[in-house]
Amino acid sequence: MGLLVGCGELSYTGTISGTVTAPAGGDVAGTRVIACYRNERDCETFETLVTQSGPSASYRISGLPRGSFGVYALKDVDNDGRADGDGDFYGVYAPDPRFVTQVTPPAEGVDITMYVLSGVTQPPLEAPPAVRESVSAP
C-alpha cells in the first residue's frame, strides 16, 4: 500500500489559475504567464500563453509539481523578441506590493495586473534570474 501512495506522490500535478490584466489601453493577447518553482539558486519555469484579446483574460498553468511558485506575466509589446524594455508589459502576483507572493497549487484567483516598463532594460530585480533571462531571450 505504501508503494501506491508513493507512486501517487510522484505523479501529482497541480494548477495555478487567475486573471491577467493589461495596463490601461493595452491588450493581453500574447502575454506569457510564468510560474517559477524555486530551487537552490534559480527557478524551474512553467508557462502558458494568453491568446484571448482584450484588457484582461483568464489563464491556467497545469502540470505543476508540488511546491511554491512565484507567478509573473510578460508581454513583448514592441515585437522585438524580448519583453524587457520600454513599452513592454510586466506584472507579478503580489497582493501585498511589498512582497512577491508564493503560491502552492492548486491555487485559483492568482490575479496579475501588468504595468508598462519604462526606463529599464529588464523586469524588476525581484523576478528570479530564470524569469529575467527568459524575458530577454532572443
C-alpha positions in Angstrom: 0.0 0.0 0.0 2.8 2.4 0.8 4.2 1.8 -2.7 0.9 3.0 -4.3 0.9 6.1 -2.2 4.5 6.8 -3.2 3.6 6.5 -6.9 0.7 8.8 -6.4 3.0 11.4 -4.9 5.3 11.2 -7.9 2.5 11.7 -10.4 0.9 14.7 -8.6 0.3 17.7 -10.8 -1.3 20.9 -9.8 -2.7 24.0 -11.4 -2.5 27.8 -10.9 -5.1 30.0 -12.4 -6.3 33.5 -12.4 -6.7 36.6 -14.5 -4.1 38.8 -16.1 -4.8 42.4 -16.8 -3.0 44.8 -19.2 -2.2 48.4 -18.4 -4.9 51.0 -19.4 -5.5 50.8 -23.1 -3.4 47.6 -23.5 -4.3 44.1 -24.8 -3.4 40.9 -23.0 -3.2 38.7 -26.2 0.4 37.4 -26.5 1.1 37.6 -22.7 3.2 34.8 -21.3 2.3 33.9 -17.7 5.2 32.1 -16.0 5.2 30.1 -12.7 8.6 29.9 -11.2 9.4 26.9 -8.9 12.3 28.0 -6.7 15.2 25.7 -6.2 18.5 26.5 -4.5 19.9 29.0 -7.0 17.3 29.7 -9.6 13.9 28.5 -10.7 12.3 26.0 -13.0 9.7 27.7 -15.1 6.3 26.5 -16.4 4.2 28.8 -18.6 1.2 29.4 -20.7 0.4 31.9 -23.5 -2.7 34.1 -23.3 -4.4 34.0 -26.7 -7.6 35.9 -25.8 -7.7 39.6 -26.8 -8.9 42.3 -24.5 -7.9 44.3 -21.5 -7.9 41.1 -19.3 -8.2 37.3 -19.7 -8.1 34.2 -17.6 -5.1 31.9 -17.7 -4.3 28.4 -16.3 -0.9 26.7 -15.8 -1.2 22.9 -15.4 1.2 20.1 -14.8 2.9 21.8 -11.8 4.9 19.7 -9.3 4.4 20.1 -5.5 6.0 23.2 -4.2 5.7 27.0 -4.1 5.7 29.2 -7.1 6.2 32.9 -7.9 3.9 33.9 -10.8 4.8 36.6 -13.4 3.2 37.9 -16.6 5.2 39.4 -19.5 4.3 40.8 -22.9 6.6 41.8 -25.8 4.6 44.8 -27.0 7.2 46.1 -29.5 7.7 42.6 -31.0 11.5 42.7 -30.8 11.6 39.1 -29.5 12.2 40.3 -25.9 9.9 41.6 -23.2 12.5 43.6 -21.4 12.3 47.3 -22.5 10.3 50.5 -22.7 6.7 49.8 -23.6 6.7 46.1 -22.8 4.3 44.8 -20.1 5.4 43.2 -16.8 3.5 42.1 -13.7 3.9 39.8 -10.7 1.4 38.2 -8.4 1.8 40.3 -5.2 -1.4 41.1 -3.3 0.9 43.0 -0.9 3.0 45.1 -3.2 5.9 45.0 -0.8 6.5 41.2 -1.4 6.3 38.7 -4.3 3.8 36.2 -3.0 4.5 32.5 -3.4 1.5 30.2 -4.2 1.1 26.5 -3.8 -1.1 24.6 -6.2 -3.9 24.1 -6.5 -4.4 27.9 -6.5 -7.1 30.0 -8.0 -7.5 33.7 -8.1 -3.8 34.3 -8.8 -4.6 37.6 -10.5 -1.8 39.8 -12.0 -2.0 43.4 -13.1 0.7 44.3 -15.6 2.3 47.7 -15.9 4.3 49.3 -18.8 8.1 49.0 -18.4 9.7 52.4 -18.7 13.4 53.4 -18.4 14.6 49.8 -17.8 16.2 47.0 -19.7 14.8 44.1 -17.6 11.9 43.4 -15.3 12.5 44.4 -11.7 15.1 42.6 -9.7 12.5 40.7 -7.7 12.0 38.5 -10.8 14.2 35.4 -10.5 17.2 35.2 -12.9 15.5 32.4 -14.9 12.5 34.7 -15.5 14.6 37.7 -16.4 16.6 35.5 -18.8 13.5 34.0 -20.4 12.1 37.5 -20.9 15.3 38.7 -22.6 16.0 35.6 -24.7 16.0 36.3 -28.4 
